[in-house]
Every structure is written in C-alpha cells, then in structure tokens.
Amino acid sequence: MPKKNESRDDDVLVFIYRDAKGHIAVQEVYSASEDDTYIQGYRVDDGGIRTYRKDRVLEVVTPETQVAQRVAFYQDTLPPPTLSATRTSGITRHVVSHRDGIPEVCFTGFKAQDKTELKRLAEDWGMVVRSVVASHLDFLCYGYNAGPMKMERARQQGVTILSEYQFRVMLETGEVPESSAPE
C-alpha cells in the first residue's frame, strides 16, 4: 500500500461526500481509481483504502470552493437519509456486476477453510469465482494475508477491492461500506 507521503498534491481527489448514515464530510484520497459505481483510493489522513459510492459524492472540491460553507449548505438542506428498499422490504437483491455480464470475484489472503466458505457464498449468489486477477474481474476480496502487489495490480485494473466484511455486506445489502471493517 502506498504511504501517505508518497501522494502528490495534484493526484489528490477532494470531494464532499454523504455516507449511508447521512454524515457529510470532506474526503481526500490519492491514487484514486473509479468505475461506473465506485471511487476507490487511499485516504490522505490515514493511508487506508476506502470505497465511495459515486452517487453519494455531493461536490468535487476545487481551489475556489468555499468548503465550510458548502458542507454547511448540504447539512442544512439535504433531507435525512432513508434506509434502502432492500433493507426494509425484505426483498433479496442480487449483486450486479459493474461491468456487463456475471460478476467475477477473486479471493486472496485467506486460510483454505475461509476461502472455501467465501467461494461457496459467492457461487450461491451467482458470481463466477476466479483464482487470479483476470482482465474481466469485478471484485478482489482480501484477507489478512493478502499480497500488496496483487491488490495494487487489481486496483490499477479498475477492480473493486473489498475486505471480507465489505464483501459480506455487499451481498446482504447490495452496497459496499466505505470502511473495510465494521465501525
């Protein structure tokens, strides 16, 4: 994982973001990659990798942006967040690939027993499980022993990188939490 001090100012993406709980804050990430649904990058403040939904980005910050005023504006004018229909209706929602076709996932850095369980879970949800980072891979789910080179290669290919927690929440709710661990 790149270190915080390896980022360059012109490579930092700054935006005002509203998370699933309704919290509005300025986010700063470097080495960002994105697809149609998500922005993923390393947070400037702690170097941790984060995943953000594009539809929750309120505004991209420019040098001319009066950040405090814009955040206050959104806090004052946006309605409170609502639970997604999948959580309140009891309807099971299937994971849809952010590319055309069946979603593909690769698991790395897990003990054999845990990996087998995750593979079975993914297949039960109709996903294709790959053993390598292939060109059409949608998700790389990493465990405690994941190699940083494999993760970085996947991220550079535009693959969404998920912790086990994020993967399980995504299957349950259809959404990827920003943080890689429960808060």
C-alpha angles and dihedrals in degrees: 000000000000116000121244093249093053092074122099121219092239090053094056117105112207122190143155109246137187113207126209091270092055097253112148118207144147112260124200119193134168132201087029124183127184146187131187093291111023144043114206127186148128117283113240094219100053108005092239119143114247136185120214129188110235093219089063095055104107098186141348109237119233128185088263094054116112093219101188091050093048093049090049090049092054093044090053099043110034118090119239115277120264128214113259116258091246092062096047103036099049090230114145111236120205120220111254121206116246085223127052115283137021115342114256124207135183124198121210137173098025132125111256094253093050092046091052091052092049092048090052091048092050092048090049087058091052097256126142112236116216127192095210138039099267129183095258097044114136103186137024111196112198134200135197094285100045117143114242093219093057091048093048092047090052092048091050088053089056095254114152108241116214136182116225088259092053091047093052093046090048090054092047099044107013090241132101114226115230093231123063092223134042113271 
